[in-house]
Amino acid sequence: MRERRLLLLWRRPPPPLEAMPSVSGS
């Protein structure tokens, strides 16, 4: 069942770079 959850997460589009703290900090 976990594999299906991972597939759904991978299928979802990546979050905006702005949301990433790493990019914001740089």
MIVO-500335 format. One record per residue: x, y, z of N, C-alpha, C, O in turn. Coordinates in steps of 0.001 Angstrom, whole numbers, m for minus. Example, Ala and Ser with C-alpha at 12.3 -4.5 7.8 and 13.67 -1.06 7.14 Angstrom:
SITE     n.X     n.Y     n.Z    ca.X    ca.Y    ca.Z     c.X     c.Y     c.Z     o.X     o.Y     o.Z
SITE   13190   m5690    7800   12300   m4500    7800   13200   m3300    7800   14236   m3319    8465
SITE   12850   m2250    7080   13670   m1060    7140   12900      30    7870   13409    1138    8039
***
This chain:
SITE     n.X     n.Y     n.Z    ca.X    ca.Y    ca.Z     c.X     c.Y     c.Z     o.X     o.Y     o.Z
SITE     856   m1216       0       0       0       0     884    1256       0     538    2275    m598
SITE    2016    1159     675    2893    2354     734    3362    2720    m672    3473    3898   m1013
SITE    3631    1715   m1470    4110    2011   m2836    3100    2881   m3580    3477    3816   m4285
SITE    1824    2570   m3419     796    3375   m4120     860    4816   m3625     725    5751   m4414
SITE    1062    4994   m2354    1111    6376   m1806    2298    7102   m2419    2188    8265   m2805
SITE    3426    6420   m2507    4625    7060   m3077    4356    7447   m4532    4731    8531   m4979
SITE    3709    6551   m5251    3424    6846   m6668    2566    8107   m6767    2803    8955   m7627
SITE    1585    8228   m5902     704    9412   m5943    1527   10670   m5668    1352   11693   m6330
SITE    2422   10583   m4689    3231   11762   m4352    4140   12116   m5527    4307   13286   m5871
SITE    4728   11071   m6142    5637   11333   m7266    4860   11923   m8438    5355   12807   m9137
SITE    3633   11426   m8652    2826   11917   m9780    2483   13389   m9571    2410   14160  m10528
SITE    2277   13766   m8336    1906   15177   m8061    3006   16119   m8546    4183   15767   m8479
SITE    2656   17282   m9023    3676   18237   m9496    4499   18741   m8319    3972   18862   m7213
SITE    5771   19035   m8526    6635   19511   m7444    6161   20865   m6928    5596   21649   m7690
SITE    6383   21151   m5643    5946   22428   m5059    6759   23579   m5639    7851   23356   m6161
SITE    6255   24787   m5558    6980   25950   m6098    8313   26126   m5384    8415   25872   m4184
SITE    9320   26553   m6110   10658   26720   m5498   10568   27693   m4320   11281   27542   m3328
SITE    9702   28678   m4434    9577   29671   m3347    9216   28983   m2035    9634   29423    m964
SITE    8438   27901   m2119    8004   27213    m894    9204   26529    m235    9203   26314     977
SITE   10226   26186   m1021   11395   25488    m447   12223   26458     395   12645   27499    m109
SITE   12461   26136    1663   13261   27020    2530   14693   27116    2030   15319   28170    2144
SITE   15219   26029    1477   16614   26026     991   16798   27124     m57   17755   27894      13
SITE   15893   27197   m1021   16024   28199   m2087   15844   29597   m1500   16569   30525   m1860
SITE   14886   29742    m605   14622   31064     m11   15859   31533     756   16252   32695     657
SITE   16470   30622    1522   17643   30980    2333   18796   31404    1442   19503   32361    1757
SITE   18995   30703     333   20145   31023    m533   20008   32443   m1059   20869   32911   m1805
***
